[in-house]
């Protein structure tokens, strides 16, 4: 099967004024986070406590029941 690469479009986003939130990060990360309109460093928190519950995923109950039935 031939490989056909997917062309991706790069969208340059406007960058708001520096708000002092990300001064301890590299200029590249500052630009990325500001252009994505992050307003708090809490939005970068990816600790386990901040992750949404997996039980909020659709079909989770069915999947768990299926896995239990495989025993």
PDB file of N, CA, C and O in Angstrom:
ATOM      1  N   UNK A   1       0.849  -1.180   0.000  1.00  0.00           N
ATOM      2  CA  UNK A   1       0.000   0.000   0.000  1.00  0.00           C
ATOM      3  C   UNK A   1       0.894   1.242   0.000  1.00  0.00           C
ATOM      4  O   UNK A   1       1.748   1.385   0.875  1.00  0.00           O
ATOM      5  N   UNK A   2       0.710   2.131  -0.960  1.00  0.00           N
ATOM      6  CA  UNK A   2       1.551   3.336  -1.011  1.00  0.00           C
ATOM      7  C   UNK A   2       1.204   4.289   0.133  1.00  0.00           C
ATOM      8  O   UNK A   2       0.058   4.387   0.571  1.00  0.00           O
ATOM      9  N   UNK A   3       2.214   4.964   0.582  1.00  0.00           N
ATOM     10  CA  UNK A   3       2.043   5.933   1.671  1.00  0.00           C
ATOM     11  C   UNK A   3       1.786   7.311   1.071  1.00  0.00           C
ATOM     12  O   UNK A   3       2.569   7.798   0.255  1.00  0.00           O
ATOM     13  N   UNK A   4       0.693   7.927   1.479  1.00  0.00           N
ATOM     14  CA  UNK A   4       0.363   9.282   1.026  1.00  0.00           C
ATOM     15  C   UNK A   4       0.389  10.198   2.243  1.00  0.00           C
ATOM     16  O   UNK A   4      -0.519  10.156   3.073  1.00  0.00           O
ATOM     17  N   UNK A   5       1.411  11.013   2.351  1.00  0.00           N
ATOM     18  CA  UNK A   5       1.494  11.887   3.531  1.00  0.00           C
ATOM     19  C   UNK A   5       0.348  12.889   3.569  1.00  0.00           C
ATOM     20  O   UNK A   5      -0.112  13.389   2.542  1.00  0.00           O
ATOM     21  N   UNK A   6      -0.085  13.155   4.767  1.00  0.00           N
ATOM     22  CA  UNK A   6      -1.136  14.146   4.967  1.00  0.00           C
ATOM     23  C   UNK A   6      -0.490  15.511   5.123  1.00  0.00           C
ATOM     24  O   UNK A   6       0.405  15.703   5.947  1.00  0.00           O
ATOM     25  N   UNK A   7      -0.952  16.445   4.328  1.00  0.00           N
ATOM     26  CA  UNK A   7      -0.431  17.805   4.445  1.00  0.00           C
ATOM     27  C   UNK A   7      -1.080  18.485   5.632  1.00  0.00           C
ATOM     28  O   UNK A   7      -2.299  18.435   5.802  1.00  0.00           O
ATOM     29  N   UNK A   8      -0.275  19.107   6.435  1.00  0.00           N
ATOM     30  CA  UNK A   8      -0.782  19.816   7.607  1.00  0.00           C
ATOM     31  C   UNK A   8      -0.643  21.310   7.381  1.00  0.00           C
ATOM     32  O   UNK A   8       0.344  21.789   6.823  1.00  0.00           O
ATOM     33  N   UNK A   9      -1.635  22.016   7.818  1.00  0.00           N
ATOM     34  CA  UNK A   9      -1.615  23.462   7.673  1.00  0.00           C
ATOM     35  C   UNK A   9      -1.189  24.079   9.000  1.00  0.00           C
ATOM     36  O   UNK A   9      -1.798  23.831  10.042  1.00  0.00           O
ATOM     37  N   UNK A  10      -0.156  24.870   8.944  1.00  0.00           N
ATOM     38  CA  UNK A  10       0.316  25.572  10.135  1.00  0.00           C
ATOM     39  C   UNK A  10      -0.406  26.910  10.214  1.00  0.00           C
ATOM     40  O   UNK A  10      -0.377  27.710   9.279  1.00  0.00           O
ATOM     41  N   UNK A  11      -1.036  27.126  11.321  1.00  0.00           N
ATOM     42  CA  UNK A  11      -1.784  28.369  11.523  1.00  0.00           C
ATOM     43  C   UNK A  11      -1.022  29.238  12.500  1.00  0.00           C
ATOM     44  O   UNK A  11      -0.798  28.845  13.645  1.00  0.00           O
ATOM     45  N   UNK A  12      -0.626  30.411  12.056  1.00  0.00           N
ATOM     46  CA  UNK A  12       0.070  31.348  12.933  1.00  0.00           C
ATOM     47  C   UNK A  12      -0.979  32.132  13.713  1.00  0.00           C
ATOM     48  O   UNK A  12      -1.815  32.830  13.138  1.00  0.00           O
ATOM     49  N   UNK A  13      -0.917  32.004  15.015  1.00  0.00           N
ATOM     50  CA  UNK A  13      -1.885  32.673  15.881  1.00  0.00           C
ATOM     51  C   UNK A  13      -1.310  33.993  16.373  1.00  0.00           C
ATOM     52  O   UNK A  13      -0.100  34.115  16.565  1.00  0.00           O
ATOM     53  N   UNK A  14      -2.171  34.978  16.577  1.00  0.00           N
ATOM     54  CA  UNK A  14      -1.670  36.223  17.151  1.00  0.00           C
ATOM     55  C   UNK A  14      -1.243  35.985  18.597  1.00  0.00           C
ATOM     56  O   UNK A  14      -1.852  35.193  19.316  1.00  0.00           O
ATOM     57  N   UNK A  15      -0.200  36.673  19.004  1.00  0.00           N
ATOM     58  CA  UNK A  15       0.318  36.503  20.362  1.00  0.00           C
ATOM     59  C   UNK A  15      -0.053  37.738  21.180  1.00  0.00           C
ATOM     60  O   UNK A  15       0.350  38.851  20.845  1.00  0.00           O
ATOM     61  N   UNK A  16      -0.819  37.541  22.251  1.00  0.00           N
ATOM     62  CA  UNK A  16      -1.158  38.674  23.121  1.00  0.00           C
ATOM     63  C   UNK A  16       0.079  39.194  23.848  1.00  0.00           C
ATOM     64  O   UNK A  16       1.137  38.565  23.831  1.00  0.00           O
ATOM     65  N   UNK A  17      -0.067  40.312  24.464  1.00  0.00           N
ATOM     66  CA  UNK A  17       1.022  40.908  25.247  1.00  0.00           C
ATOM     67  C   UNK A  17       1.429  39.979  26.387  1.00  0.00           C
ATOM     68  O   UNK A  17       0.599  39.270  26.954  1.00  0.00           O
ATOM     69  N   UNK A  18       2.699  39.995  26.705  1.00  0.00           N
ATOM     70  CA  UNK A  18       3.232  39.221  27.836  1.00  0.00           C
ATOM     71  C   UNK A  18       2.504  39.642  29.106  1.00  0.00           C
ATOM     72  O   UNK A  18       2.359  40.832  29.386  1.00  0.00           O
ATOM     73  N   UNK A  19       2.049  38.650  29.871  1.00  0.00           N
ATOM     74  CA  UNK A  19       1.315  38.969  31.096  1.00  0.00           C
ATOM     75  C   UNK A  19       2.089  38.616  32.366  1.00  0.00           C
ATOM     76  O   UNK A  19       1.552  38.734  33.467  1.00  0.00           O
ATOM     77  N   UNK A  20       3.346  38.183  32.224  1.00  0.00           N
ATOM     78  CA  UNK A  20       4.179  37.886  33.371  1.00  0.00           C
ATOM     79  C   UNK A  20       3.979  36.500  33.966  1.00  0.00           C
ATOM     80  O   UNK A  20       4.683  36.127  34.905  1.00  0.00           O
ATOM     81  N   UNK A  21       3.029  35.729  33.434  1.00  0.00           N
ATOM     82  CA  UNK A  21       2.759  34.405  33.994  1.00  0.00           C
ATOM     83  C   UNK A  21       3.850  33.387  33.692  1.00  0.00           C
ATOM     84  O   UNK A  21       4.120  32.502  34.504  1.00  0.00           O
ATOM     85  N   UNK A  22       4.470  33.509  32.538  1.00  0.00           N
ATOM     86  CA  UNK A  22       5.376  32.465  32.081  1.00  0.00           C
ATOM     87  C   UNK A  22       6.812  32.968  31.938  1.00  0.00           C
ATOM     88  O   UNK A  22       7.543  32.509  31.059  1.00  0.00           O
ATOM     89  N   UNK A  23       7.215  33.888  32.776  1.00  0.00           N
ATOM     90  CA  UNK A  23       8.549  34.485  32.675  1.00  0.00           C
ATOM     91  C   UNK A  23       9.670  33.480  32.910  1.00  0.00           C
ATOM     92  O   UNK A  23      10.784  33.673  32.424  1.00  0.00           O
ATOM     93  N   UNK A  24       9.390  32.412  33.650  1.00  0.00           N
ATOM     94  CA  UNK A  24      10.435  31.429  33.945  1.00  0.00           C
ATOM     95  C   UNK A  24      10.586  30.390  32.834  1.00  0.00           C
ATOM     96  O   UNK A  24      11.407  29.480  32.955  1.00  0.00           O
ATOM     97  N   UNK A  25       9.805  30.510  31.747  1.00  0.00           N
ATOM     98  CA  UNK A  25       9.874  29.564  30.637  1.00  0.00           C
ATOM     99  C   UNK A  25      10.622  30.158  29.457  1.00  0.00           C
ATOM    100  O   UNK A  25      10.863  31.364  29.399  1.00  0.00           O
ATOM    101  N   UNK A  26      10.983  29.304  28.526  1.00  0.00           N
ATOM    102  CA  UNK A  26      11.686  29.758  27.324  1.00  0.00           C
ATOM    103  C   UNK A  26      10.777  30.667  26.495  1.00  0.00           C
ATOM    104  O   UNK A  26       9.555  30.559  26.591  1.00  0.00           O
ATOM    105  N   UNK A  27      11.344  31.552  25.692  1.00  0.00           N
ATOM    106  CA  UNK A  27      10.528  32.433  24.857  1.00  0.00           C
ATOM    107  C   UNK A  27       9.586  31.666  23.925  1.00  0.00           C
ATOM    108  O   UNK A  27       8.475  32.120  23.653  1.00  0.00           O
ATOM    109  N   UNK A  28      10.027  30.512  23.440  1.00  0.00           N
ATOM    110  CA  UNK A  28       9.158  29.722  22.560  1.00  0.00           C
ATOM    111  C   UNK A  28       7.927  29.232  23.300  1.00  0.00           C
ATOM    112  O   UNK A  28       6.812  29.359  22.794  1.00  0.00           O
ATOM    113  N   UNK A  29       8.109  28.673  24.495  1.00  0.00           N
ATOM    114  CA  UNK A  29       6.962  28.209  25.270  1.00  0.00           C
ATOM    115  C   UNK A  29       6.072  29.372  25.693  1.00  0.00           C
ATOM    116  O   UNK A  29       4.849  29.235  25.729  1.00  0.00           O
ATOM    117  N   UNK A  30       6.677  30.517  26.014  1.00  0.00           N
ATOM    118  CA  UNK A  30       5.877  31.694  26.346  1.00  0.00           C
ATOM    119  C   UNK A  30       4.961  32.048  25.178  1.00  0.00           C
ATOM    120  O   UNK A  30       3.771  32.303  25.367  1.00  0.00           O
ATOM    121  N   UNK A  31       5.521  32.061  23.976  1.00  0.00           N
ATOM    122  CA  UNK A  31       4.742  32.411  22.778  1.00  0.00           C
ATOM    123  C   UNK A  31       3.616  31.409  22.547  1.00  0.00           C
ATOM    124  O   UNK A  31       2.487  31.793  22.238  1.00  0.00           O
ATOM    125  N   UNK A  32       3.927  30.127  22.697  1.00  0.00           N
ATOM    126  CA  UNK A  32       2.903  29.091  22.486  1.00  0.00           C
ATOM    127  C   UNK A  32       1.772  29.243  23.496  1.00  0.00           C
ATOM    128  O   UNK A  32       0.599  29.249  23.121  1.00  0.00           O
ATOM    129  N   UNK A  33       2.119  29.366  24.766  1.00  0.00           N
ATOM    130  CA  UNK A  33       1.087  29.442  25.800  1.00  0.00           C
ATOM    131  C   UNK A  33       0.272  30.730  25.691  1.00  0.00           C
ATOM    132  O   UNK A  33      -0.943  30.713  25.887  1.00  0.00           O
ATOM    133  N   UNK A  34       0.925  31.829  25.382  1.00  0.00           N
ATOM    134  CA  UNK A  34       0.186  33.086  25.232  1.00  0.00           C
ATOM    135  C   UNK A  34      -0.740  33.045  24.023  1.00  0.00           C
ATOM    136  O   UNK A  34      -1.867  33.536  24.086  1.00  0.00           O
ATOM    137  N   UNK A  35      -0.271  32.462  22.921  1.00  0.00           N
ATOM    138  CA  UNK A  35      -1.116  32.415  21.725  1.00  0.00           C
ATOM    139  C   UNK A  35      -2.290  31.462  21.911  1.00  0.00           C
ATOM    140  O   UNK A  35      -3.309  31.591  21.232  1.00  0.00           O
ATOM    141  N   UNK A  36      -2.155  30.521  22.815  1.00  0.00           N
ATOM    142  CA  UNK A  36      -3.266  29.613  23.116  1.00  0.00           C
ATOM    143  C   UNK A  36      -4.164  30.163  24.219  1.00  0.00           C
ATOM    144  O   UNK A  36      -5.073  29.486  24.700  1.00  0.00           O
ATOM    145  N   UNK A  37      -3.893  31.394  24.604  1.00  0.00           N
ATOM    146  CA  UNK A  37      -4.710  32.153  25.545  1.00  0.00           C
ATOM    147  C   UNK A  37      -4.802  31.502  26.930  1.00  0.00           C
ATOM    148  O   UNK A  37      -5.854  31.532  27.570  1.00  0.00           O
ATOM    149  N   UNK A  38      -3.698  30.921  27.380  1.00  0.00           N
ATOM    150  CA  UNK A  38      -3.673  30.433  28.748  1.00  0.00           C
ATOM    151  C   UNK A  38      -3.643  31.630  29.678  1.00  0.00           C
ATOM    152  O   UNK A  38      -2.917  32.593  29.434  1.00  0.00           O
ATOM    153  N   UNK A  39      -4.413  31.574  30.718  1.00  0.00           N
ATOM    154  CA  UNK A  39      -4.496  32.712  31.634  1.00  0.00           C
ATOM    155  C   UNK A  39      -3.930  32.409  33.006  1.00  0.00           C
ATOM    156  O   UNK A  39      -3.842  33.296  33.855  1.00  0.00           O
ATOM    157  N   UNK A  40      -3.544  31.152  33.232  1.00  0.00           N
ATOM    158  CA  UNK A  40      -3.035  30.770  34.537  1.00  0.00           C
ATOM    159  C   UNK A  40      -2.060  29.618  34.375  1.00  0.00           C
ATOM    160  O   UNK A  40      -2.223  28.775  33.493  1.00  0.00           O
ATOM    161  N   UNK A  41      -1.057  29.585  35.220  1.00  0.00           N
ATOM    162  CA  UNK A  41      -0.115  28.470  35.171  1.00  0.00           C
ATOM    163  C   UNK A  41      -0.783  27.176  35.637  1.00  0.00           C
ATOM    164  O   UNK A  41      -0.260  26.091  35.382  1.00  0.00           O
ATOM    165  N   UNK A  42      -1.928  27.273  36.313  1.00  0.00           N
ATOM    166  CA  UNK A  42      -2.687  26.082  36.712  1.00  0.00           C
ATOM    167  C   UNK A  42      -3.159  25.288  35.490  1.00  0.00           C
ATOM    168  O   UNK A  42      -3.373  24.079  35.583  1.00  0.00           O
ATOM    169  N   UNK A  43      -3.320  25.955  34.358  1.00  0.00           N
ATOM    170  CA  UNK A  43      -3.757  25.271  33.146  1.00  0.00           C
ATOM    171  C   UNK A  43      -2.674  24.339  32.591  1.00  0.00           C
ATOM    172  O   UNK A  43      -2.946  23.516  31.716  1.00  0.00           O
ATOM    173  N   UNK A  44      -1.464  24.470  33.096  1.00  0.00           N
ATOM    174  CA  UNK A  44      -0.369  23.605  32.666  1.00  0.00           C
ATOM    175  C   UNK A  44      -0.190  22.408  33.593  1.00  0.00           C
ATOM    176  O   UNK A  44       0.636  21.536  33.324  1.00  0.00           O
ATOM    177  N   UNK A  45      -0.942  22.359  34.660  1.00  0.00           N
ATOM    178  CA  UNK A  45      -0.810  21.288  35.649  1.00  0.00           C
ATOM    179  C   UNK A  45      -1.377  19.992  35.085  1.00  0.00           C
ATOM    180  O   UNK A  45      -2.574  19.895  34.816  1.00  0.00           O
ATOM    181  N   UNK A  46      -0.506  18.992  34.906  1.00  0.00           N
ATOM    182  CA  UNK A  46      -0.931  17.704  34.363  1.00  0.00           C
ATOM    183  C   UNK A  46      -0.715  16.579  35.377  1.00  0.00           C
ATOM    184  O   UNK A  46      -0.498  15.426  35.004  1.00  0.00           O
ATOM    185  N   UNK A  47      -0.779  16.933  36.664  1.00  0.00           N
ATOM    186  CA  UNK A  47      -0.624  15.916  37.693  1.00  0.00           C
ATOM    187  C   UNK A  47      -1.867  15.036  37.731  1.00  0.00           C
ATOM    188  O   UNK A  47      -2.921  15.409  37.216  1.00  0.00           O
ATOM    189  N   UNK A  48      -1.732  13.885  38.336  1.00  0.00           N
ATOM    190  CA  UNK A  48      -2.829  12.930  38.401  1.00  0.00           C
ATOM    191  C   UNK A  48      -4.071  13.537  39.048  1.00  0.00           C
ATOM    192  O   UNK A  48      -5.194  13.240  38.639  1.00  0.00           O
ATOM    193  N   UNK A  49      -3.875  14.373  40.039  1.00  0.00           N
ATOM    194  CA  UNK A  49      -5.009  14.979  40.740  1.00  0.00           C
ATOM    195  C   UNK A  49      -5.842  15.885  39.830  1.00  0.00           C
ATOM    196  O   UNK A  49      -7.035  16.075  40.066  1.00  0.00           O
ATOM    197  N   UNK A  50      -5.216  16.441  38.794  1.00  0.00           N
ATOM    198  CA  UNK A  50      -5.915  17.369  37.905  1.00  0.00           C
ATOM    199  C   UNK A  50      -6.546  16.686  36.682  1.00  0.00           C
ATOM    200  O   UNK A  50      -7.323  17.306  35.955  1.00  0.00           O
ATOM    201  N   UNK A  51      -6.211  15.413  36.460  1.00  0.00           N
ATOM    202  CA  UNK A  51      -6.779  14.714  35.310  1.00  0.00           C
ATOM    203  C   UNK A  51      -8.251  14.407  35.552  1.00  0.00           C
ATOM    204  O   UNK A  51      -8.643  14.123  36.684  1.00  0.00           O
ATOM    205  N   UNK A  52      -9.075  14.460  34.499  1.00  0.00           N
ATOM    206  CA  UNK A  52     -10.483  14.101  34.683  1.00  0.00           C
ATOM    207  C   UNK A  52     -10.617  12.603  34.981  1.00  0.00           C
ATOM    208  O   UNK A  52      -9.755  11.805  34.614  1.00  0.00           O
ATOM    209  N   UNK A  53     -11.671  12.253  35.626  1.00  0.00           N
ATOM    210  CA  UNK A  53     -11.926  10.863  35.972  1.00  0.00           C
ATOM    211  C   UNK A  53     -12.116  10.021  34.701  1.00  0.00           C
ATOM    212  O   UNK A  53     -12.825  10.444  33.788  1.00  0.00           O
ATOM    213  N   UNK A  54     -11.497   8.844  34.632  1.00  0.00           N
ATOM    214  CA  UNK A  54     -11.720   7.987  33.466  1.00  0.00           C
ATOM    215  C   UNK A  54     -13.160   7.508  33.367  1.00  0.00           C
ATOM    216  O   UNK A  54     -13.607   7.090  32.298  1.00  0.00           O
ATOM    217  N   UNK A  55     -13.882   7.566  34.470  1.00  0.00           N
ATOM    218  CA  UNK A  55     -15.285   7.139  34.447  1.00  0.00           C
ATOM    219  C   UNK A  55     -16.167   8.115  33.681  1.00  0.00           C
ATOM    220  O   UNK A  55     -17.325   7.811  33.393  1.00  0.00           O
ATOM    221  N   UNK A  56     -15.631   9.278  33.352  1.00  0.00           N
ATOM    222  CA  UNK A  56     -16.383  10.240  32.543  1.00  0.00           C
ATOM    223  C   UNK A  56     -16.325   9.899  31.057  1.00  0.00           C
ATOM    224  O   UNK A  56     -17.082  10.461  30.266  1.00  0.00           O
ATOM    225  N   UNK A  57     -15.435   8.985  30.669  1.00  0.00           N
ATOM    226  CA  UNK A  57     -15.346   8.573  29.271  1.00  0.00           C
ATOM    227  C   UNK A  57     -16.560   7.731  28.902  1.00  0.00           C
ATOM    228  O   UNK A  57     -16.995   6.878  29.675  1.00  0.00           O
ATOM    229  N   UNK A  58     -17.098   7.976  27.724  1.00  0.00           N
ATOM    230  CA  UNK A  58     -18.263   7.197  27.308  1.00  0.00           C
ATOM    231  C   UNK A  58     -17.853   5.741  27.092  1.00  0.00           C
ATOM    232  O   UNK A  58     -16.793   5.455  26.534  1.00  0.00           O
ATOM    233  N   UNK A  59     -18.704   4.839  27.539  1.00  0.00           N
ATOM    234  CA  UNK A  59     -18.457   3.418  27.356  1.00  0.00           C
ATOM    235  C   UNK A  59     -17.557   2.782  28.396  1.00  0.00           C
ATOM    236  O   UNK A  59     -17.223   1.603  28.276  1.00  0.00           O
ATOM    237  N   UNK A  60     -17.153   3.530  29.417  1.00  0.00           N
ATOM    238  CA  UNK A  60     -16.234   2.978  30.406  1.00  0.00           C
ATOM    239  C   UNK A  60     -16.869   1.819  31.169  1.00  0.00           C
ATOM    240  O   UNK A  60     -16.207   0.810  31.412  1.00  0.00           O
ATOM    241  N   UNK A  61     -18.128   1.942  31.547  1.00  0.00           N
ATOM    242  CA  UNK A  61     -18.791   0.855  32.265  1.00  0.00           C
ATOM    243  C   UNK A  61     -18.801  -0.423  31.429  1.00  0.00           C
ATOM    244  O   UNK A  61     -18.521  -1.507  31.941  1.00  0.00           O
ATOM    245  N   UNK A  62     -19.123  -0.293  30.151  1.00  0.00           N
ATOM    246  CA  UNK A  62     -19.167  -1.455  29.270  1.00  0.00           C
ATOM    247  C   UNK A  62     -17.779  -2.079  29.131  1.00  0.00           C
ATOM    248  O   UNK A  62     -17.645  -3.302  29.130  1.00  0.00           O
ATOM    249  N   UNK A  63     -16.768  -1.256  29.016  1.00  0.00           N
ATOM    250  CA  UNK A  63     -15.407  -1.766  28.884  1.00  0.00           C
ATOM    251  C   UNK A  63     -14.977  -2.524  30.137  1.00  0.00           C
ATOM    252  O   UNK A  63     -14.395  -3.605  30.042  1.00  0.00           O
ATOM    253  N   UNK A  64     -15.257  -1.969  31.291  1.00  0.00           N
ATOM    254  CA  UNK A  64     -14.888  -2.638  32.533  1.00  0.00           C
ATOM    255  C   UNK A  64     -15.621  -3.972  32.644  1.00  0.00           C
ATOM    256  O   UNK A  64     -15.011  -4.978  33.007  1.00  0.00           O
ATOM    257  N   UNK A  65     -16.910  -3.998  32.340  1.00  0.00           N
ATOM    258  CA  UNK A  65     -17.666  -5.244  32.377  1.00  0.00           C
ATOM    259  C   UNK A  65     -17.106  -6.263  31.397  1.00  0.00           C
ATOM    260  O   UNK A  65     -17.048  -7.453  31.706  1.00  0.00           O
ATOM    261  N   UNK A  66     -16.698  -5.813  30.229  1.00  0.00           N
ATOM    262  CA  UNK A  66     -16.106  -6.708  29.244  1.00  0.00           C
ATOM    263  C   UNK A  66     -14.806  -7.296  29.764  1.00  0.00           C
ATOM    264  O   UNK A  66     -14.577  -8.499  29.635  1.00  0.00           O
ATOM    265  N   UNK A  67     -13.958  -6.472  30.346  1.00  0.00           N
ATOM    266  CA  UNK A  67     -12.692  -6.963  30.887  1.00  0.00           C
ATOM    267  C   UNK A  67     -12.901  -7.959  32.020  1.00  0.00           C
ATOM    268  O   UNK A  67     -12.171  -8.945  32.133  1.00  0.00           O
ATOM    269  N   UNK A  68     -13.893  -7.700  32.851  1.00  0.00           N
ATOM    270  CA  UNK A  68     -14.197  -8.629  33.947  1.00  0.00           C
ATOM    271  C   UNK A  68     -14.680  -9.951  33.378  1.00  0.00           C
ATOM    272  O   UNK A  68     -14.341 -11.008  33.910  1.00  0.00           O
ATOM    273  N   UNK A  69     -15.462  -9.914  32.313  1.00  0.00           N
ATOM    274  CA  UNK A  69     -15.997 -11.150  31.738  1.00  0.00           C
ATOM    275  C   UNK A  69     -14.915 -12.006  31.078  1.00  0.00           C
ATOM    276  O   UNK A  69     -15.144 -13.188  30.824  1.00  0.00           O
ATOM    277  N   UNK A  70     -13.756 -11.440  30.799  1.00  0.00           N
ATOM    278  CA  UNK A  70     -12.686 -12.196  30.152  1.00  0.00           C
ATOM    279  C   UNK A  70     -11.952 -13.132  31.103  1.00  0.00           C
ATOM    280  O   UNK A  70     -11.174 -13.978  30.662  1.00  0.00           O
ATOM    281  N   UNK A  71     -12.191 -12.988  32.403  1.00  0.00           N
ATOM    282  CA  UNK A  71     -11.493 -13.832  33.378  1.00  0.00           C
ATOM    283  C   UNK A  71     -11.866 -15.277  33.229  1.00  0.00           C
ATOM    284  O   UNK A  71     -11.368 -16.122  33.973  1.00  0.00           O
TER     285      UNK A  71
END
